[in-house]
């Protein structure tokens, strides 16, 4: 059985693009059942693109600090935990405890 990409695994079915589904052949005595598909190209809806843009914006936003609200890194003593030196977006630079 051939058809559009499935949302879940279906035994004995192949999820192929249009080009490859046209070239698929079956062994002698077998029959290929081709499911009708929408011939129009599938394009992301405005909602999909907006959701993606919102997710990227949310990931780029600085995280709220815990109680105290200070933006300065807390230096560590000799307990071995690294000190945060700088932050840009979701990336951080950590100073080695040895330096």
PyMOL commands that set and color helices and strands:
alter all, ss='L'
color gray80, all
select helices_A, chain A and resi 18-23+46-60
alter helices_A, ss='H'
color red, helices_A
select strands_A, chain A and resi 2-3+14-15+83-88+91-95
alter strands_A, ss='S'
color yellow, strands_A
deselect
rebuild
show_as cartoon
